[in-house]
Amino acid sequence: MTTHLAIRIPPVMLADLASEGAPPCVRNVVDLRDGSGAPRAVAYVERELPPGGIPAYLAARDTGARSFVLWADELRGSRVATVVTESAAHGVATYHVLDARGELIGTLVREKAFRGRGIRTRWTVHQPGVGEAVGYKGRIFWWLVCWLLFPLMPFVLIAALFENSDVPRAPRRIKWRGGGRLLLDFRPIRDRLELRAPEVDWRLGAALLALLRSFDGWFHTSWDSRKK
C-alpha cells in the first residue's frame, strides 16, 4: 500500500506580517493519505530559528543549512520530529531527522548538482534498519529540454506574467531506489511524496518533503526563506 504525503503552504497573510515574533499557530500542514481514506493532518511544519533569529537563519540557509520542527498540532503542543543540519559546505548538506525524544529516525543528504557526484542534484535517504535509497532530481531528457530552451526563458517569463500563469520550473521529479526497489517517489504535480515501501517511516518522509519544498528552485520563493 502506497502512502501519500503532501504539504499545504498557505501564502503570507497581512496578520502574519503585522505580528511580532512567531505567529499564533503553525500554518504549514503535512497531510497523509493511505489506502482509500481521506487525507489527514499529521504534522505542522515550522522553521526552528537559531539565537540570532530570522537573519541568522537566512544567513545559514545560504550554505544549505536547515532547521525545522514538525509539530503534532498547530499550537505546538508536542513534537513529531525535528530536522537539524549536521553539516553544510561546498554544496553538500547532511541533515538528521530526530524523533520527539531526540533519537535518530534517519539521515538525509543533499548533494548539489556539479558539486557532489553528478550533474543532477543527488538526494540520499537513509533509515536505520531499512538501508539507503538514492534519487536524482529530474530526468536527463527533461533537463536537456530545459537547457535547450533556456535562451528563450525571458520570453517565457514575460508570457507567464501577461497571461497570469505559473512561472515554469526546472525538472523536479525524484525517484529513490534502494535494494533494487522503488522506495520513494516525489511527484512535482501537487508536490506529493509517495512512500512506496511500508517500512519507510512517514516522519522521515514528512521531513524530506519539507526539505524538498525549501529548495523550490528558480524564480520561486521557498516557504522557509520568508523574512517575517
Helices and strands as residue ranges (DSSP letters): E 3-8, H 14-18, E 28-34, E 40-47, H 53-61, E 68-71, E 79-89, E 92-99, E 104-111, E 122-127, E 131-136, H 140-149, G 150-152, H 153-163, E 174-178, E 181-187, G 189-191, E 192-195, H 202-213, G 223-225
